[in-house]
Every structure is written in C-alpha cells, then in structure tokens.
Amino acid sequence: MKSEHTPFEGGPMDGRVLPVLVGPTGHPPKIYRIPVPDAAGGPPTVLVYRRVPRAHSKRLGIQQGWKYEYDPEGRADTKLKWPWSKPEPKSETRPEPGPESTPEPGPDATPGGKPDDAHG
C-alpha cells in the first residue's frame, strides 16, 4: 500500500510528520486515532486527529495535500451521512410545554351533531 508523509498540528503530536497509509482514492483517512497506553496500566487514551486541507495554490485555489489537526473532544462522527438520512436528535433538554403554549382547540373536522363514524 502507498503511504504519504502527513504533518500533525496541535495536541501531543504537534510538529510531527508520520507516514499515513492512503486509500484507493489516494487520500488519507478522515479521522486518525492514536491509542496512547496508560502508565498505570489502565485503559489507553485515544488521541483523535481530523484531516483538513494543508494549503491551496495561489492562482487556481487547488488543494495541495492534507494535514491532521488535533480534536480535543474526540467526537465520533463515524456514521455515514446520506442525503436522505434524518438528522440525529439533539441531546439538549427541551422545556416542558406550559399552559400558555397549549394550542387552542379549533373547529372539529365533523359538523356539529354528526357521528365520527365514517361508515355510519
């Protein structure tokens, strides 16, 4: 497989250049995870780096390679995002609807005095 020397910015790997394997398209992976073993023997800490464009040419604005930037939050955006997919529900708490936000009852769909039975 081919590899490409890719610089890392931010975090503990700042300033280092590592050979990163490229995929069939010639691009390195979007997310690069580096497990760092714990000195006390606990579970390893995982450093997360995200791929960003390194630079653009002056004249045509063509992208010139990739670099990795440190992501201290380490978000897991591993799900595929298809155009027809529904957005994920946000984890924010929503306020309880109060009496002032309750909609007023509108006119009924059936005329007054008629049964609601459609077959009747």
DSSP file with accessible surface (Angstrom, degrees, kcal/mol):
  #  RESIDUE AA STRUCTURE BP1 BP2  ACC     N-H-->O    O-->H-N    N-H-->O    O-->H-N    TCO  KAPPA ALPHA  PHI   PSI    X-CA   Y-CA   Z-CA
    1    1 A M              0   0  184      0, 0.0     2,-0.2     0, 0.0    22,-0.1   0.000 360.0 360.0 360.0 153.6    0.0    0.0    0.0
    2    2 A K        -     0   0  165     20,-0.3    20,-2.1    21,-0.1     2,-0.3  -0.533 360.0-165.9 -85.1 151.9    1.1    3.6   -0.6
    3    3 A S  E     -A   21   0A  66     18,-0.3     2,-0.4    -2,-0.2    18,-0.2  -0.926   6.4-153.2-133.4 161.0    1.7    6.0    2.3
    4    4 A E  E     -A   20   0A  56     16,-2.4    16,-2.6    -2,-0.3     2,-0.6  -0.998  26.2-114.9-136.3 135.6    2.1    9.7    2.4
    5    5 A H  E     -A   19   0A 129     -2,-0.4    12,-0.0    14,-0.2    -2,-0.0  -0.616  41.5-173.3 -73.3 116.7    4.1   11.8    4.9
    6    6 A T  E     -A   18   0A   0     12,-2.9    12,-2.1    -2,-0.6    61,-0.1  -0.951  17.3-132.5-120.6 128.3    1.4   13.8    6.7
    7    7 A P  E     -A   17   0A  30      0, 0.0    61,-2.4     0, 0.0     2,-0.4  -0.471  14.6-145.5 -78.9 151.2    2.0   16.6    9.3
    8    8 A F  E     -b   68   0B   2      8,-2.3     7,-2.1     5,-0.3     2,-0.4  -0.944  12.0-164.1-116.0 136.7    0.1   16.7   12.6
    9    9 A E  E     +b   69   0B  79     59,-2.7    61,-2.1    -2,-0.4     5,-0.1  -0.975  49.2   6.1-124.7 137.3   -0.9   20.0   14.3
   10   10 A G  S >  S+     0   0   29     -2,-0.4     3,-0.6     1,-0.2    61,-0.1   0.130  93.5  47.6  81.5 160.1   -2.0   20.6   17.9
   11   11 A G  G >  S-     0   0   37      1,-0.2     3,-1.4     2,-0.2    -1,-0.2  -0.114 114.7 -38.0  69.6-165.5   -2.1   18.2   20.8
   12   12 A P  G 3  S+     0   0   84      0, 0.0    -1,-0.2     0, 0.0    -2,-0.1   0.737 137.0  56.2 -67.9 -20.8    0.7   15.9   21.8
   13   13 A M  G X  S+     0   0   19     -3,-0.6     3,-2.0    -4,-0.1    -5,-0.3   0.255  75.6 147.0 -95.2  13.5    1.7   15.1   18.2
   14   14 A D  T <   +     0   0  107     -3,-1.4    -5,-0.2     1,-0.3     3,-0.1  -0.232  69.7   9.6 -57.7 128.6    2.3   18.8   17.3
   15   15 A G  T 3  S+     0   0   65     -7,-2.1    -1,-0.3     1,-0.3     2,-0.2   0.323  97.0 125.0  87.7  -8.1    5.0   19.2   14.7
   16   16 A R    <   -     0   0  143     -3,-2.0    -8,-2.3    -8,-0.3     2,-0.5  -0.558  47.0-152.8 -85.5 151.7    5.5   15.5   13.9
   17   17 A V  E     -A    7   0A  84    -10,-0.2   -12,-0.1    -2,-0.2    -3,-0.0  -0.989  18.4-179.1-123.8 119.9    5.2   14.1   10.4
   18   18 A L  E     -A    6   0A  51    -12,-2.1   -12,-2.9    -2,-0.5     2,-0.5  -0.904  33.8-110.5-119.2 148.5    4.2   10.5   10.1
   19   19 A P  E     -A    5   0A  72      0, 0.0     2,-0.4     0, 0.0   -14,-0.2  -0.662  39.1-168.3 -75.4 122.9    3.7    8.2    7.2
   20   20 A V  E     -A    4   0A   3    -16,-2.6   -16,-2.4    -2,-0.5     2,-0.1  -0.956  22.6-117.1-116.6 131.9    0.0    7.6    6.8
   21   21 A L  E     -A    3   0A 105     -2,-0.4     2,-0.3   -18,-0.2   -18,-0.3  -0.417  29.1-143.8 -66.1 139.0   -1.5    4.9    4.6
   22   22 A V        -     0   0   13    -20,-2.1   -20,-0.3     6,-0.2    -1,-0.0  -0.750  11.1-125.8-103.9 154.0   -3.7    6.3    1.8
   23   23 A G    >   -     0   0   28      4,-2.4     3,-1.7    -2,-0.3    -1,-0.1  -0.070  43.4 -77.6 -84.5-170.0   -6.8    4.6    0.5
   24   24 A P  T 3  S+     0   0  140      0, 0.0    -1,-0.1     0, 0.0    -2,-0.0   0.754 130.9  55.6 -65.3 -20.7   -7.7    3.6   -3.1
   25   25 A T  T 3  S-     0   0  107      2,-0.2    -3,-0.0     3,-0.0     0, 0.0   0.524 117.5-111.1 -87.8  -6.9   -8.6    7.3   -3.9
   26   26 A G  S <  S+     0   0   38     -3,-1.7    -4,-0.0     1,-0.3   -23,-0.0   0.540  80.6 119.1  89.4   7.2   -5.1    8.5   -2.8
   27   27 A H        -     0   0   81     38,-0.0    -4,-2.4     1,-0.0    -1,-0.3  -0.834  63.4-123.2-105.6 145.0   -6.5   10.3    0.3
   28   28 A P        -     0   0    2      0, 0.0    -6,-0.2     0, 0.0     4,-0.0  -0.336  50.7 -75.1 -73.3 166.8   -5.5    9.5    3.9
   29   29 A P        -     0   0   58      0, 0.0     3,-0.1     0, 0.0    22,-0.1  -0.246  35.2-126.2 -63.9 152.3   -8.4    8.6    6.3
   30   30 A K  S    S+     0   0  149      1,-0.2    21,-2.8    20,-0.1     2,-0.4   0.844  97.9  36.4 -67.5 -35.7  -10.7   11.5    7.5
   31   31 A I  E     -C   50   0B  30     19,-0.2     2,-0.5    37,-0.1    19,-0.2  -0.981  69.3-165.8-122.7 131.0  -10.1   10.6   11.2
   32   32 A Y  E     -C   49   0B  63     17,-3.0    17,-2.4    -2,-0.4     2,-0.5  -0.969   7.7-164.4-119.2 118.3   -6.8    9.3   12.6
   33   33 A R  E     -C   48   0B 112     -2,-0.5    15,-0.2    15,-0.2    13,-0.0  -0.897   4.2-167.9-107.3 132.9   -6.9    7.7   16.0
   34   34 A I  E     -C   47   0B  31     13,-2.6    13,-2.9    -2,-0.5     2,-0.4  -0.953  12.8-147.3-120.5 110.6   -3.7    7.2   18.1
   35   35 A P  E     -C   46   0B  88      0, 0.0    11,-0.2     0, 0.0    -2,-0.0  -0.636  11.7-163.6 -78.0 130.0   -4.0    4.9   21.2
   36   36 A V  E     -C   45   0B  58      9,-3.9     9,-2.6    -2,-0.4    -2,-0.0  -0.965  20.0-125.6-114.8 118.5   -1.6    6.0   23.9
   37   37 A P        -     0   0  109      0, 0.0     2,-0.3     0, 0.0     5,-0.0  -0.317  23.9-115.7 -65.7 146.5   -1.1    3.4   26.7
   38   38 A D    >   -     0   0   69      4,-0.6     3,-1.2     1,-0.1     0, 0.0  -0.613  11.9-139.1 -81.1 138.1   -1.7    4.5   30.3
   39   39 A A  T 3  S+     0   0  110     -2,-0.3    -1,-0.1     1,-0.3     0, 0.0   0.819 103.4  54.1 -67.4 -29.4    1.3    4.4   32.5
   40   40 A A  T 3  S-     0   0   95      3,-0.1    -1,-0.3     1,-0.0    -2,-0.0   0.443 121.2-105.7 -85.1  -0.4   -0.7    3.0   35.4
   41   41 A G  S <  S+     0   0   68     -3,-1.2    -2,-0.1     1,-0.2    -1,-0.0   0.581  78.3 130.4  89.2   9.6   -1.9    0.1   33.3
   42   42 A G  S    S-     0   0   33      1,-0.2    -4,-0.6    -5,-0.0    -1,-0.2   0.010  70.5 -51.4 -80.2-167.8   -5.4    1.4   32.8
   43   43 A P        -     0   0  109      0, 0.0    -1,-0.2     0, 0.0    -3,-0.1  -0.372  68.9-101.5 -67.7 145.3   -7.3    1.7   29.5
   44   44 A P        -     0   0   77      0, 0.0     2,-0.4     0, 0.0     0, 0.0  -0.347  27.8-122.8 -69.2 149.2   -5.4    3.6   26.8
   45   45 A T  E     -C   36   0B  84     -9,-2.6    -9,-3.9    -2,-0.0     2,-0.6  -0.753  23.8-142.9 -86.9 137.1   -6.1    7.2   26.0
   46   46 A V  E     -C   35   0B  75     -2,-0.4     2,-0.4   -11,-0.2   -13,-0.0  -0.913   5.8-153.5-109.1 119.8   -7.1    7.7   22.3
   47   47 A L  E     -C   34   0B  16    -13,-2.9   -13,-2.6    -2,-0.6     2,-0.5  -0.777  13.1-153.1 -88.2 133.3   -5.9   10.9   20.6
   48   48 A V  E     -C   33   0B  10     23,-0.5    23,-2.9    -2,-0.4     2,-0.4  -0.934  13.6-177.9-114.7 127.0   -8.2   11.9   17.7
   49   49 A Y  E     -CD  32  70B   0    -17,-2.4   -17,-3.0    -2,-0.5     2,-0.4  -0.966  13.2-147.8-121.3 141.6   -7.0   13.9   14.7
   50   50 A R  E     -CD  31  69B  41     19,-2.8    19,-2.6    -2,-0.4     2,-0.3  -0.886  20.0-116.6-111.3 141.7   -9.1   15.2   11.8
   51   51 A R  E     + D   0  68B  54    -21,-2.8    17,-0.2    -2,-0.4   -21,-0.0  -0.554  39.4 168.5 -77.5 131.5   -8.0   15.6    8.2
   52   52 A V  E     - D   0  67B  33     15,-2.8    15,-2.4    -2,-0.3     2,-0.1  -0.951  44.4 -84.9-136.2 156.8   -8.0   19.1    6.9
   53   53 A P  E     - D   0  66B  53      0, 0.0    13,-0.3     0, 0.0     3,-0.1  -0.389  32.0-149.7 -62.5 139.4   -6.6   20.7    3.7
   54   54 A R        -     0   0  108     11,-2.1     2,-0.3     1,-0.3    12,-0.2   0.944  64.8 -32.5 -76.3 -50.4   -2.9   21.6    4.1
   55   55 A A        -     0   0   41     10,-0.4     9,-3.3     9,-0.1     2,-0.4  -0.973  52.0-127.4-161.5 168.6   -2.9   24.6    1.7
   56   56 A H  B     -E   63   0C 110     -2,-0.3     7,-0.2     7,-0.3     6,-0.1  -0.967  33.1-106.0-126.1 145.9   -4.3   25.9   -1.6
   57   57 A S     >  -     0   0   27      5,-2.6     4,-0.8    -2,-0.4     7,-0.0  -0.337  25.5-128.7 -68.5 152.8   -2.4   27.2   -4.6
   58   58 A K  T  4 S+     0   0  216      2,-0.1    -1,-0.1     1,-0.1    -2,-0.0   0.917  98.8  39.2 -69.3 -43.8   -2.4   30.9   -5.1
   59   59 A R  T  4 S+     0   0  234      1,-0.1    -1,-0.1     3,-0.0    -2,-0.0   0.957 132.4  14.6 -78.5 -52.5   -3.5   31.0   -8.7
   60   60 A L  T  4 S-     0   0  136      2,-0.1    -2,-0.1     0, 0.0    -1,-0.1   0.562  91.8-123.6-103.4 -10.3   -6.2   28.3   -9.1
   61   61 A G     <  +     0   0   41     -4,-0.8     2,-0.3     1,-0.2    -3,-0.1   0.771  50.4 164.6  72.9  25.5   -7.0   27.6   -5.5
   62   62 A I        -     0   0   99      1,-0.1    -5,-2.6    -6,-0.1    -1,-0.2  -0.566  42.6-109.1 -78.6 138.3   -6.2   23.9   -5.9
   63   63 A Q  B     -E   56   0C  72     -2,-0.3     2,-0.5    -7,-0.2    -7,-0.3  -0.419  25.4-156.2 -68.6 138.0   -5.7   21.9   -2.7
   64   64 A Q        -     0   0  112     -9,-3.3    -1,-0.1     1,-0.2    -9,-0.1  -0.662  51.5 -58.4-119.0  75.0   -2.2   20.9   -2.0
   65   65 A G        -     0   0   27     -2,-0.5   -11,-2.1   -11,-0.1   -10,-0.4  -0.215  61.7 -81.9  88.2-175.7   -2.2   17.9    0.3
   66   66 A W  E     - D   0  53B  33    -13,-0.3     2,-0.3   -12,-0.2   -15,-0.1  -0.863  27.9-173.0-128.6 159.9   -3.6   17.1    3.7
   67   67 A K  E     - D   0  52B  34    -15,-2.4   -15,-2.8    -2,-0.3     2,-0.4  -0.935  24.5-119.7-142.8 166.5   -2.7   17.6    7.3
   68   68 A Y  E     -bD   8  51B   0    -61,-2.4   -59,-2.7    -2,-0.3     2,-0.4  -0.939  20.0-160.6-112.6 133.7   -4.2   16.4   10.6
   69   69 A E  E     -bD   9  50B  83    -19,-2.6   -19,-2.8    -2,-0.4   -59,-0.2  -0.916  28.6-106.6-112.0 142.4   -5.5   18.8   13.3
   70   70 A Y  E     - D   0  49B  79    -61,-2.1   -21,-0.2    -2,-0.4   -59,-0.1  -0.375  23.7-158.8 -68.7 135.3   -6.0   17.7   16.9
   71   71 A D    >   -     0   0   13    -23,-2.9     3,-0.5     1,-0.1   -23,-0.5  -0.901   5.7-172.3-114.7  97.3   -9.6   17.3   18.1
   72   72 A P  T 3  S+     0   0   96      0, 0.0    -1,-0.1     0, 0.0   -23,-0.0   0.803  84.6  53.3 -64.6 -27.0   -9.6   17.5   21.9
   73   73 A E  T 3  S-     0   0  144    -25,-0.0    -2,-0.0     2,-0.0     0, 0.0   0.802  93.2-147.8 -76.3 -29.2  -13.2   16.5   22.2
   74   74 A G    <   -     0   0   32     -3,-0.5   -25,-0.1   -26,-0.2   -28,-0.0   0.915  19.5-164.5  65.6  41.7  -12.7   13.3   20.1
   75   75 A R        -     0   0  111      1,-0.1     2,-1.0   -27,-0.1    -1,-0.1  -0.288  17.1-131.4 -59.1 147.1  -16.2   13.4   18.6
   76   76 A A        +     0   0   74      1,-0.1     2,-0.7     2,-0.0     3,-0.3  -0.754  37.7 161.6-104.1  86.8  -17.2   10.1   16.9
   77   77 A D        +     0   0   76     -2,-1.0    -1,-0.1     1,-0.2    -2,-0.1  -0.427  28.5 128.6 -98.6  58.1  -18.6   11.1   13.5
   78   78 A T        +     0   0   96     -2,-0.7     2,-0.2     2,-0.1    -1,-0.2   0.587  38.3 100.8 -92.6  -9.6  -18.2    7.6   12.1
   79   79 A K  S    S-     0   0  142     -3,-0.3     2,-0.2     1,-0.1     0, 0.0  -0.518  78.6-112.7 -77.2 144.9  -21.8    7.3   10.8
   80   80 A L        -     0   0  127     -2,-0.2     2,-0.8     1,-0.1    -1,-0.1  -0.490  23.2-141.8 -73.0 141.9  -22.3    7.8    7.1
   81   81 A K        -     0   0  168     -2,-0.2    -1,-0.1     4,-0.0    -2,-0.0  -0.860  21.6-175.4-111.2  98.3  -24.3   10.9    6.2
   82   82 A W    >   -     0   0  130     -2,-0.8     3,-1.6     1,-0.1     0, 0.0  -0.635  34.8-119.7 -89.3 151.1  -26.7   10.1    3.3
   83   83 A P  T 3  S+     0   0  122      0, 0.0    -1,-0.1     0, 0.0    -2,-0.0   0.813 114.3  48.8 -60.6 -27.4  -28.8   12.9    1.8
   84   84 A W  T 3  S+     0   0  190      2,-0.1     2,-0.1     0, 0.0    -3,-0.0   0.457  87.9 111.3 -94.2   1.2  -32.0   11.0    2.7
   85   85 A S  S <  S-     0   0   56     -3,-1.6     3,-0.1     1,-0.1    -4,-0.0  -0.459  70.7-118.8 -76.1 146.4  -31.0   10.4    6.3
   86   86 A K        -     0   0  191     -2,-0.1    -4,-0.1     1,-0.1    -1,-0.1  -0.564  35.7-102.5 -78.2 146.6  -32.9   12.1    9.1
   87   87 A P        -     0   0  122      0, 0.0    -1,-0.1     0, 0.0     3,-0.1  -0.371  42.2-101.3 -67.6 149.9  -30.8   14.3   11.4
   88   88 A E        -     0   0  132      1,-0.1     2,-0.1    -3,-0.1    -3,-0.0  -0.437  40.6-103.7 -70.7 143.8  -29.8   12.9   14.7
   89   89 A P        -     0   0  123      0, 0.0     2,-0.2     0, 0.0    -1,-0.1  -0.443  37.8-118.0 -67.6 141.0  -31.9   14.1   17.7
   90   90 A K        -     0   0  157     -2,-0.1     0, 0.0     1,-0.1     0, 0.0  -0.499   9.1-134.6 -79.5 150.2  -30.0   16.7   19.8
   91   91 A S        +     0   0  124     -2,-0.2    -1,-0.1     2,-0.1     2,-0.1   0.349  65.9 121.9 -87.2   7.0  -29.3   15.8   23.4
   92   92 A E        -     0   0  141      1,-0.1     2,-0.4     0, 0.0    -2,-0.0  -0.405  68.0-116.0 -69.4 147.6  -30.5   19.2   24.6
   93   93 A T        -     0   0  138     -2,-0.1    -1,-0.1     1,-0.0    -2,-0.1  -0.686  26.4-145.5 -85.5 134.4  -33.3   19.3   27.1
   94   94 A R        -     0   0  209     -2,-0.4     2,-0.0     1,-0.1    -1,-0.0  -0.779  22.4-106.8 -99.1 143.6  -36.4   20.9   25.9
   95   95 A P        -     0   0  121      0, 0.0    -1,-0.1     0, 0.0     3,-0.0  -0.339  38.6-102.9 -68.9 148.6  -38.6   22.9   28.2
   96   96 A E        -     0   0  173      1,-0.1     2,-0.3    -2,-0.0     0, 0.0  -0.475  40.9-106.3 -67.2 137.5  -41.9   21.4   29.2
   97   97 A P        -     0   0  105      0, 0.0    -1,-0.1     0, 0.0     5,-0.0  -0.514  40.5-153.4 -68.5 129.5  -44.9   22.9   27.4
   98   98 A G    >   -     0   0   19     -2,-0.3     3,-0.9     1,-0.1     4,-0.4  -0.314  32.3 -92.4 -93.9-179.9  -46.8   25.2   29.7
   99   99 A P  G >  S+     0   0  113      0, 0.0     3,-0.8     0, 0.0    -1,-0.1   0.822 123.7  59.0 -66.2 -26.2  -50.5   26.2   29.7
  100  100 A E  G 3  S+     0   0  164      1,-0.2     0, 0.0     3,-0.0     0, 0.0   0.737 105.0  49.8 -75.3 -18.9  -49.6   29.3   27.6
  101  101 A S  G <  S+     0   0   68     -3,-0.9    -1,-0.2     2,-0.1     0, 0.0   0.416  82.4 111.6 -97.7   1.6  -48.1   27.2   24.8
  102  102 A T  S <  S-     0   0   90     -3,-0.8     2,-0.1    -4,-0.4    -4,-0.0  -0.613  73.6-118.3 -75.3 129.6  -51.1   24.8   24.5
  103  103 A P        -     0   0  114      0, 0.0    -1,-0.1     0, 0.0    -2,-0.1  -0.390  27.4-111.9 -68.7 145.4  -52.9   25.3   21.2
  104  104 A E        -     0   0  176      1,-0.1     2,-0.3    -2,-0.1     0, 0.0  -0.514  38.0-100.9 -73.9 141.8  -56.5   26.3   21.4
  105  105 A P        -     0   0  131      0, 0.0    -1,-0.1     0, 0.0     3,-0.1  -0.481  43.9-155.7 -66.4 126.9  -59.0   23.7   20.2
  106  106 A G        -     0   0   59     -2,-0.3     2,-0.0     1,-0.2     0, 0.0  -0.216  37.2 -55.4 -90.6-174.0  -60.1   24.6   16.7
  107  107 A P        -     0   0  132      0, 0.0    -1,-0.2     0, 0.0     2,-0.0  -0.349  63.7-107.2 -64.1 145.3  -63.2   23.7   14.9
  108  108 A D        -     0   0  122      2,-0.1     4,-0.1     1,-0.1     0, 0.0  -0.343  17.4-126.1 -72.3 153.4  -63.9   20.0   14.7
  109  109 A A  S    S+     0   0  102      2,-0.1    -1,-0.1    -2,-0.0     0, 0.0   0.812  95.3  62.8 -71.3 -29.5  -63.5   18.1   11.5
  110  110 A T  S    S-     0   0   40      1,-0.1    -2,-0.1     4,-0.1     3,-0.1  -0.771  96.6-106.9 -96.8 142.8  -67.0   16.7   11.6
  111  111 A P    >   -     0   0   89      0, 0.0     3,-1.7     0, 0.0    -1,-0.1  -0.247  51.6 -79.8 -63.2 155.4  -70.0   19.1   11.6
  112  112 A G  T 3  S+     0   0   82      1,-0.2     0, 0.0    -4,-0.1     0, 0.0  -0.251 114.8  15.0 -60.2 136.4  -71.9   19.5   14.8
  113  113 A G  T 3  S+     0   0   90      1,-0.3    -1,-0.2    -3,-0.1     0, 0.0   0.382  97.3 116.1  84.3  -7.0  -74.3   16.7   15.7
  114  114 A K    <   -     0   0  137     -3,-1.7    -1,-0.3     1,-0.1    -4,-0.1  -0.726  69.4-111.9 -93.9 146.1  -72.9   14.2   13.1
  115  115 A P        -     0   0   94      0, 0.0     5,-0.1     0, 0.0    -1,-0.1  -0.385  13.5-131.5 -73.5 154.9  -71.2   11.0   14.3
  116  116 A D  S    S+     0   0  124     -6,-0.1     2,-0.4    -2,-0.1    -2,-0.0   0.532  74.6 112.4 -80.2  -6.9  -67.5   10.5   13.8
  117  117 A D    >   -     0   0  101      1,-0.2     3,-0.8     2,-0.1     0, 0.0  -0.536  54.8-160.0 -72.6 122.7  -68.1    7.0   12.3
  118  118 A A  T 3  S+     0   0   96     -2,-0.4    -1,-0.2     1,-0.2    -2,-0.0   0.720  90.5  48.5 -75.4 -22.4  -67.1    7.1    8.6
  119  119 A H  T 3         0   0  181      1,-0.1    -1,-0.2    -3,-0.0    -2,-0.1   0.334 360.0 360.0 -97.7   7.9  -69.2    4.0    7.8
  120  120 A G    <         0   0   91     -3,-0.8    -2,-0.1    -5,-0.1    -1,-0.1   0.707 360.0 360.0 -98.7 360.0  -72.4    5.2    9.6
